[in-house]
Amino acid sequence: MNYKELSVQNYKRFCEFEGSDYIASEFAIESILKIIQKFDVKNILELGLGIGSISDSVLKYSKNENKKIEYFGTEQNDFCLNSLKKNVAYYEKLKIYSDLNKIENLKFDLIIIDGYDKNLNSIKNYCKKQTIIFIEGARKNQTEAILKIFPKSRYVNIITLKKNKPYAHGGSNTNHYIGGGQLIFIEPSFRMILFWFNQKVLTFIKNKIRIYKIK
């Protein structure tokens, strides 16, 4: 199973769970798995594990591809913490902390922001030179905060032309586009710049198509 098939399968699965109102979209999950594959990500930090849709997808992908990926995350909501135990297939591989500042002496290839963390301003302490940051969904406040911390970073809002599926949580409006994410390369390599540029072009084209369809 490739990462696209896995993202669809897992999103469908998580839509059926209690607490699935705000899980990451299947396009966001697919984008994260694509980044992991493209840049050989080996350790990940997710701020706001929620009920586990992203972490479960990544750990399954890791198992399928025979990759060793270390997965760290923050979560302090009791419902979510209990849900993670039930929902994440390889739960024992998750390293869970109550908040960001409880993690010491670690830096990550990929940081996923999927919720609020009061200590977000200290995120720089957890970044390598070429750490990639992915902010799920819109999350304007978190995006602005990260861009302020890393003013020289390369940033792109990645979107899709796919629309919500009937199986989306709560029977989401199938006329609405599936949510995307905010991709940030804090100090990109040449390969990262090429990828970023390609995503910028795709986003520009997709936005034009969206506008054309509305008219």
C-alpha positions as CSV (number, residue, x, y, z in Angstrom):
1,M,0.0,0.0,0.0
2,N,1.4,3.4,-1.0
3,Y,1.2,6.5,1.1
4,K,-1.8,7.9,-0.9
5,E,-3.8,4.7,-0.3
6,L,-2.8,4.7,3.3
7,S,-3.9,8.3,3.9
8,V,-7.3,7.6,2.5
9,Q,-7.8,4.3,4.3
10,N,-6.7,5.8,7.7
11,Y,-8.8,9.0,7.3
12,K,-11.9,6.9,6.7
13,R,-11.1,4.8,9.7
14,F,-10.6,7.8,12.0
15,C,-13.8,9.5,10.8
16,E,-15.7,6.8,12.6
17,F,-14.1,7.4,16.0
18,E,-15.5,9.6,18.8
19,G,-13.6,12.9,18.8
20,S,-13.0,12.9,15.1
21,D,-14.5,16.4,14.6
22,Y,-11.1,18.1,14.1
23,I,-8.8,15.3,12.8
24,A,-6.4,16.1,10.0
25,S,-7.7,15.8,6.5
26,E,-6.7,12.9,4.2
27,F,-4.9,15.4,2.0
28,A,-2.9,16.7,5.1
29,I,-2.0,13.1,6.0
30,E,-1.0,12.4,2.5
31,S,1.2,15.5,2.4
32,I,2.9,14.6,5.6
33,L,3.7,11.1,4.4
34,K,5.0,12.5,1.1
35,I,7.3,14.8,3.0
36,I,8.6,11.9,5.1
37,Q,9.3,9.9,2.0
38,K,10.8,12.7,0.0
39,F,13.2,13.9,2.7
40,D,13.9,10.7,4.5
41,V,12.5,11.9,7.8
42,K,13.7,9.9,10.8
43,N,12.3,11.6,13.8
44,I,9.1,13.6,14.2
45,L,7.5,15.8,16.8
46,E,3.7,16.4,16.7
47,L,2.3,19.2,18.8
48,G,-1.2,18.2,19.7
49,L,-1.5,14.4,19.1
50,G,-5.3,14.5,19.4
51,I,-6.9,11.1,18.8
52,G,-4.0,9.9,16.7
53,S,-4.9,10.2,13.0
54,I,-1.5,11.5,12.0
55,S,0.7,9.5,14.3
56,D,-1.1,6.3,13.5
57,S,-0.7,6.9,9.8
58,V,3.0,7.7,10.1
59,L,3.7,4.7,12.3
60,K,1.9,2.4,9.8
61,Y,3.8,3.9,6.9
62,S,7.0,3.4,8.8
63,K,6.1,-0.3,9.3
64,N,5.0,-0.8,5.7
65,E,8.2,0.8,4.3
66,N,10.5,-0.8,6.9
67,K,11.7,2.6,8.0
68,K,12.7,3.4,11.5
69,I,10.9,6.6,12.5
70,E,10.9,7.9,16.1
71,Y,7.7,9.7,17.0
72,F,7.3,12.2,19.8
73,G,4.2,14.2,20.6
74,T,2.5,16.4,23.1
75,E,-1.0,16.0,24.5
76,Q,-2.6,16.7,27.9
77,N,-6.3,16.1,27.2
78,D,-7.4,13.0,29.1
79,F,-9.9,12.0,26.4
80,C,-7.3,12.2,23.7
81,L,-4.7,10.4,25.8
82,N,-7.1,7.5,26.3
83,S,-8.1,7.5,22.6
84,L,-4.5,7.3,21.5
85,K,-4.1,4.0,23.4
86,K,-7.1,2.6,21.5
87,N,-6.6,4.2,18.1
88,V,-2.9,4.0,17.4
89,A,-1.8,0.7,16.1
90,Y,1.8,1.0,17.3
91,Y,1.0,3.0,20.4
92,E,4.1,1.6,22.2
93,K,6.3,3.5,19.8
94,L,4.8,6.9,20.7
95,K,6.7,9.0,23.2
96,I,4.1,11.4,24.7
97,Y,4.7,14.5,26.7
98,S,2.3,16.9,28.4
99,D,3.8,20.0,26.7
100,L,6.7,21.1,24.5
101,N,9.0,22.2,27.3
102,K,9.0,18.7,28.9
103,I,11.1,17.5,26.0
104,E,14.8,17.9,26.6
105,N,17.9,17.7,24.4
106,L,16.1,16.6,21.2
107,K,15.9,18.1,17.7
108,F,13.6,16.9,15.0
109,D,13.6,16.5,11.2
110,L,9.9,17.2,11.0
111,I,7.7,19.1,13.4
112,I,3.9,18.9,12.9
113,I,1.7,21.5,14.5
114,D,-1.8,20.0,15.0
115,G,-3.0,22.0,18.0
116,Y,-2.2,24.7,20.5
117,D,0.9,24.7,22.6
118,K,1.5,27.5,25.1
119,N,5.3,27.0,24.7
120,L,5.3,27.3,20.9
121,N,7.8,30.2,21.0
122,S,10.5,27.8,22.2
123,I,10.1,25.6,19.1
124,K,13.5,26.9,17.8
125,N,15.2,24.8,20.5
126,Y,13.9,21.7,18.9
127,C,14.9,22.5,15.3
128,K,17.9,21.2,13.3
129,K,19.4,23.4,10.6
130,Q,17.0,22.0,8.0
131,T,14.0,21.0,10.1
132,I,10.7,21.0,8.2
133,I,7.5,22.4,9.8
134,F,4.0,21.4,8.8
135,I,1.0,23.2,10.2
136,E,-2.2,21.2,9.7
137,G,-5.1,23.2,8.3
138,A,-5.2,26.9,8.3
139,R,-4.1,27.8,11.9
140,K,-3.3,31.4,11.1
141,N,-2.0,32.2,14.6
142,Q,0.5,29.4,14.7
143,T,1.6,30.1,11.1
144,E,2.3,33.8,11.9
145,A,4.1,32.8,15.1
146,I,6.4,30.4,13.2
147,L,7.1,32.8,10.4
148,K,8.0,35.4,13.0
149,I,10.5,33.0,14.7
150,F,12.0,32.0,11.3
151,P,11.7,35.2,9.1
152,K,14.1,33.8,6.4
153,S,12.2,30.5,5.9
154,R,10.4,29.4,2.7
155,Y,6.7,29.1,3.2
156,V,3.8,27.8,1.1
157,N,0.1,27.0,1.8
158,I,-0.5,23.7,0.1
159,I,-4.0,23.0,-1.1
160,T,-5.9,20.4,-3.2
161,L,-8.7,20.5,-5.8
162,K,-10.3,17.5,-4.2
163,K,-13.5,18.1,-2.3
164,N,-14.9,16.5,0.9
165,K,-16.0,12.9,0.6
166,P,-19.3,11.6,1.9
167,Y,-17.5,9.7,4.6
168,A,-15.9,12.8,6.1
169,H,-16.9,13.5,9.7
170,G,-20.5,14.6,10.2
171,G,-21.3,14.3,6.5
172,S,-19.2,17.3,5.7
173,N,-20.4,19.4,2.8
174,T,-19.1,17.7,-0.4
175,N,-19.0,21.1,-2.1
176,H,-16.1,22.2,0.1
177,Y,-12.5,21.6,-0.7
178,I,-10.5,19.2,1.5
179,G,-8.3,21.1,4.0
180,G,-4.5,21.4,3.4
181,G,-1.7,22.7,5.4
182,Q,1.1,25.2,5.8
183,L,4.6,24.0,4.8
184,I,7.6,25.8,6.1
185,F,11.3,25.1,5.4
186,I,13.2,27.0,8.0
187,E,16.6,26.8,6.3
188,P,16.1,24.8,3.1
189,S,18.6,22.8,1.2
190,F,18.6,23.0,-2.6
191,R,16.3,20.0,-2.9
192,M,13.9,21.6,-0.4
193,I,13.9,24.8,-2.4
194,L,13.0,22.9,-5.5
195,F,10.2,21.2,-3.7
196,W,9.0,24.4,-2.2
197,F,9.0,26.1,-5.6
198,N,7.0,23.3,-7.1
199,Q,4.4,23.5,-4.4
200,K,4.2,27.3,-4.8
201,V,3.5,26.8,-8.5
202,L,0.9,24.1,-7.9
203,T,-0.9,26.3,-5.2
204,F,-1.0,29.2,-7.6
205,I,-2.5,27.1,-10.4
206,K,-5.0,25.4,-8.0
207,N,-6.1,28.8,-6.7
208,K,-6.7,30.0,-10.2
209,I,-8.8,26.9,-11.0
210,R,-10.8,27.3,-7.8
211,I,-11.6,30.9,-8.7
212,Y,-12.5,30.0,-12.2
213,K,-14.9,27.3,-10.9
214,I,-16.6,29.8,-8.6
215,K,-17.3,32.2,-11.4
